[in-house]
Amino acid sequence: MSLHAAPLAEIPTRTAELVRIILPKGNTITQLRDCFGAVYSDDQFRSLYPTRGQPAYAPWRLALVTIFQFLEHLSDRQAAEHVRTRLDWKYALALELEDLGFHYSVLSEFRARLVAADQGEMLFNTFLQACRDHHLLKPGRQRTDSTHVLARMRVLNRLELIGETLRVALDDLATVIPETLCQVIPAAWWARYGRRVEEGNLPHSEPSRSELAQTIGEDSFFLMTSLLNDTALNPLLDRQALAMLRQVWLQQFQRELSGLGVTQIKLRAQEDTPPAESRRCTPHEAEARASIKRHTRWQGYKVHFTECCDEAGPRLITHVKTMVCSPESGQC
């Protein structure tokens, strides 16, 4: 897929005439085009595409479709269908009436390119600049508020969390030291951690669950101690999966010295664990945290929006920042 940048197309005459007949006063989509023009150009997206290969669909059009899609809360399939069937969209995108648009998968591919190149903010800033050029964005009062962003993860209970974290660490080690791992861990671990730890595969009685949690804690401590005692394997403790295992273990377990001088592993009481906002909640997404705002609870992140709040002007969002909780403090 390659980009062959072309000059911005003019709105086809037949498309413009039919839109003026059907929508004499216009609507939000046509007014955006009339006020701001095309906003984007293909040259802005040149770094996202190679120079050779099948020509890509015009990225300036995909950028506008992404905005329209957000405005109207549409899925990719619905947005692609609107490009084919909506006259106001054809007008804004400068398409002929007969144009059949593109396959809906092109939109997700376009977003993936933006994310991979860290160019998502460029779309936002370009539109803000267009607002400044039209004197819609002026110095004045602004306010910031936050809302929740769900992590792309399955919510785990406490037993699932400790078991799945150990399983992920073992899977990671199996990719780098498979032979050594077979020599270090007991054979019973293959049955215990050989598949994803899920509630449906866990015991139901409280005594059995407590016993399994104790076993997982001892197994995790045994694994980390084995790696720590072997100088050749020490660097593996810095791998993300092993670092996650250490953090989850410290948050969920503690070591106690018995009267006989034997170290015992004990599951922490729920009230003795760190606050929810600083606890790890999944081994699959290291930066996700449990959060609460008023009556809303979620696991993920917070996104902060800053918007203009002067009564005389439009309510434009001027800054967006997704915040990741600090592993040390748990603060967003």
C-alpha positions in Angstrom: 0.0 0.0 0.0 1.6 3.3 -1.1 0.6 6.9 -1.2 0.6 8.9 -4.4 -0.4 12.4 -3.2 -2.8 14.2 -5.5 -4.1 17.8 -5.5 -7.4 18.1 -3.5 -10.3 17.4 -5.7 -13.0 20.0 -6.3 -16.6 19.0 -5.3 -18.1 17.5 -8.5 -20.7 19.8 -10.1 -23.5 17.1 -10.1 -22.9 16.3 -6.5 -23.0 20.0 -5.4 -26.2 20.7 -7.4 -28.1 17.7 -6.0 -27.1 18.5 -2.4 -28.3 22.1 -2.8 -31.6 20.9 -4.1 -32.1 18.3 -1.4 -30.4 20.2 1.5 -30.9 23.9 0.6 -29.9 25.0 4.1 -27.2 22.3 4.5 -26.5 20.3 7.6 -23.5 19.9 9.9 -21.5 17.8 7.4 -22.0 20.2 4.4 -21.4 23.2 6.6 -18.2 21.8 7.9 -17.0 21.4 4.3 -18.2 24.9 3.3 -16.6 26.6 6.3 -13.3 24.7 6.7 -12.8 23.2 3.2 -11.1 19.8 3.1 -9.1 20.5 6.3 -6.5 17.8 5.5 -4.2 17.1 2.6 -2.5 13.9 1.4 0.9 15.4 2.0 0.3 15.4 5.8 0.1 11.6 5.7 3.0 10.9 3.5 5.2 9.4 6.3 2.5 6.8 7.0 2.8 5.0 3.7 5.7 3.5 1.7 6.6 4.8 -1.7 5.9 1.6 -3.6 2.9 -0.7 -3.8 -0.8 -0.5 -4.5 -2.2 3.0 -4.3 -3.9 3.8 -1.0 -7.3 5.4 -0.6 -6.9 9.2 -0.2 -6.0 9.6 3.5 -7.4 13.1 3.7 -10.8 11.6 2.9 -10.3 8.9 5.5 -9.4 11.5 8.1 -12.6 13.4 7.4 -14.6 10.1 7.5 -13.1 9.4 10.9 -14.3 12.7 12.2 -17.8 12.2 10.7 -17.8 8.7 12.2 -17.2 10.1 15.6 -19.8 12.9 15.2 -22.5 10.4 14.4 -21.3 7.5 16.6 -21.0 5.1 13.7 -19.2 1.8 13.4 -16.7 1.2 10.5 -19.3 -0.7 8.5 -21.8 2.1 9.0 -19.3 4.8 8.1 -18.3 3.0 4.9 -22.0 2.6 4.0 -22.6 6.3 4.5 -19.8 7.1 2.1 -21.6 5.1 -0.5 -25.1 6.3 0.2 -25.1 9.8 1.9 -25.1 12.8 -0.4 -23.8 15.2 2.3 -20.8 12.8 2.9 -20.1 12.7 -0.9 -20.3 16.5 -0.9 -17.8 16.8 1.9 -15.5 14.2 0.5 -15.7 15.6 -3.1 -17.0 12.3 -4.5 -19.0 11.7 -7.7 -22.5 10.4 -7.2 -21.6 7.0 -8.6 -18.6 6.6 -6.3 -18.8 3.3 -4.3 -16.4 4.3 -1.6 -14.2 1.7 0.1 -14.3 -1.4 2.1 -14.9 -0.8 5.8 -11.6 -2.4 6.9 -9.7 0.5 5.3 -10.7 2.7 8.3 -9.2 0.4 10.9 -6.1 0.1 8.8 -5.8 3.9 8.6 -6.2 4.3 12.3 -3.6 1.6 12.9 -1.1 3.6 10.7 -1.9 6.7 12.7 -1.3 5.0 16.0 1.9 3.3 14.8 3.3 6.6 13.6 2.0 8.5 16.7 0.2 10.9 14.4 -3.2 10.9 16.0 -2.6 14.2 17.6 -1.8 15.7 14.2 -5.4 15.2 13.1 -6.6 17.1 16.2 -4.1 19.9 15.9 -4.8 20.4 12.2 -8.5 20.9 12.9 -7.8 23.2 15.8 -5.6 25.3 13.5 -8.5 25.5 11.1 -10.7 26.8 13.9 -8.1 29.5 14.8 -7.9 30.5 11.1 -11.7 31.1 11.1 -11.5 33.0 14.5 -13.5 30.3 16.3 -10.7 29.6 18.8 -9.7 32.7 20.8 -7.9 33.2 24.1 -10.3 32.9 27.0 -11.5 30.8 29.9 -11.0 27.0 29.7 -11.8 24.1 32.0 -10.6 20.5 32.3 -12.6 17.5 33.2 -11.9 13.7 33.0 -13.7 10.6 32.2 -12.9 6.9 32.1 -11.2 4.8 29.5 -11.7 1.0 29.8 -8.6 -1.2 29.4 -9.0 -3.8 26.7 -8.9 -6.6 29.3 -10.9 -9.2 31.1 -11.7 -8.2 34.7 -10.0 -10.7 37.0 -10.8 -11.6 40.6 -8.0 -12.0 43.1 -7.4 -15.7 42.6 -7.5 -15.4 38.8 -5.0 -12.5 39.0 -2.3 -14.3 41.0 -2.7 -17.5 39.0 -2.8 -15.8 35.6 0.2 -13.6 36.4 2.3 -16.7 37.3 1.1 -18.4 34.1 2.1 -15.4 31.9 5.5 -15.3 33.6 6.1 -19.0 32.9 5.0 -18.6 29.3 7.5 -15.8 28.9 10.3 -17.8 30.3 9.4 -20.7 28.1 10.3 -18.6 25.1 13.8 -17.7 26.3 15.0 -20.6 28.6 12.7 -23.6 27.7 15.3 -26.3 28.7 16.3 -24.6 31.9 12.7 -24.0 32.9 11.9 -27.7 32.5 14.7 -28.5 34.9 13.7 -25.8 37.5 9.9 -26.2 37.8 8.1 -29.3 39.1 6.2 -31.5 36.7 2.9 -30.7 38.5 3.1 -27.1 37.3 2.4 -28.1 33.7 -1.1 -29.2 34.7 -1.6 -26.3 37.1 -0.5 -23.5 34.8 -0.7 -25.0 31.4 -3.8 -23.1 30.3 -5.4 -19.7 31.0 -6.5 -19.3 34.6 -10.2 -18.7 34.5 -13.0 -18.8 37.1 -14.7 -21.7 35.4 -11.6 -23.9 36.0 -11.1 -22.9 39.6 -12.4 -24.6 42.7 -15.7 -23.3 44.2 -15.3 -24.0 47.9 -13.6 -21.4 50.0 -11.1 -23.8 51.7 -10.1 -25.1 48.3 -9.6 -21.6 46.9 -7.6 -20.6 49.9 -5.4 -23.6 49.5 -4.9 -22.9 45.8 -4.0 -19.3 46.5 -1.4 -20.4 49.0 0.0 -22.9 46.5 0.3 -20.2 43.8 2.0 -17.9 46.3 4.6 -20.5 47.2 5.1 -21.5 43.5 5.7 -17.8 42.6 8.2 -17.4 45.4 10.0 -20.6 44.4 10.3 -19.4 40.8 11.6 -15.9 41.7 14.0 -17.3 44.2 15.4 -19.9 41.7 16.0 -17.1 39.2 17.6 -14.9 41.9 20.0 -17.6 43.1 21.3 -18.3 39.6 23.5 -15.4 38.5 23.1 -16.4 34.9 19.4 -16.1 35.2 19.3 -12.8 37.2 18.7 -10.6 34.2 15.5 -12.4 33.4 13.9 -10.8 36.5 13.9 -7.5 34.6 11.6 -8.9 31.9 8.1 -7.3 32.0 6.3 -10.5 32.8 8.7 -11.3 35.7 8.6 -7.7 37.0 4.8 -7.9 37.0 5.0 -11.2 38.9 7.1 -9.6 41.6 4.8 -6.6 42.0 1.6 -8.7 42.1 3.3 -11.1 44.6 4.3 -8.2 46.9 0.9 -6.7 46.8 -1.0 -10.0 47.4 1.4 -12.0 49.6 3.8 -11.6 52.5 6.6 -13.6 54.1 6.4 -14.5 57.8 9.1 -16.2 59.9 7.7 -19.0 62.0 9.0 -19.9 65.5 11.1 -22.6 64.0 12.9 -20.1 61.8 11.1 -21.2 58.6 9.8 -18.7 56.1 6.1 -19.0 55.4 4.2 -17.5 52.5 0.9 -16.0 53.5 -1.9 -14.4 51.4 -2.5 -10.9 52.7 -5.9 -10.0 54.2 -7.9 -7.9 51.8 -7.6 -4.8 54.0 -3.8 -5.3 54.0 -3.4 -5.0 50.3 -2.6 -1.6 48.6 -5.3 0.8 47.6 -7.2 -0.3 44.4 -5.8 2.5 42.3 -2.2 1.3 42.9 -2.8 -2.4 42.6 -2.0 -4.3 39.4 -5.3 -5.7 38.0 -4.0 -7.8 35.0 -0.7 -9.2 33.8 -1.8 -8.4 30.2 -1.9 -4.6 30.5 0.8 -3.4 32.8 -0.3 0.2 33.1 -4.1 -0.3 33.7 -5.3 0.5 37.2 -8.6 0.3 39.1 -10.2 3.8 39.4 -13.3 5.4 40.8 -15.0 8.7 40.0 -18.1 9.5 41.9 -20.3 6.4 41.3 -18.3 5.0 38.4 -15.8 2.3 38.9 -13.6 0.9 36.2 -10.2 -0.7 35.3 -8.1 1.2 32.8 -7.1 4.9 32.5 -8.4 8.4 32.7 -8.7 10.8 29.8 -8.7 14.5 30.5 -10.4 17.0 28.2 -9.8 20.7 28.2 -12.4 22.9 26.5 -13.3 26.5 26.0 -16.1 27.7 28.3 -16.7 31.3 27.3 -20.4 31.9 26.8 -19.8 33.9 23.6 -17.8 31.3 21.7 -18.2 27.6 20.7 -17.3 24.9 23.2 -14.2 23.6 21.5 -12.0 20.9 23.0 -8.5 22.2 22.9 -6.5 19.5 24.6 -6.9 15.7 25.2 -4.6 13.7 27.4 -4.9 10.1 28.4 -3.3 9.6 31.8 -1.5 6.5 33.0 -1.4 5.8 36.7 2.0 5.7 38.3 3.0 2.2 39.5 4.6 3.8 42.6 1.9 6.2 43.7 -1.2 5.0 41.9 -2.0 8.6 41.1 -3.3 9.7 37.7 
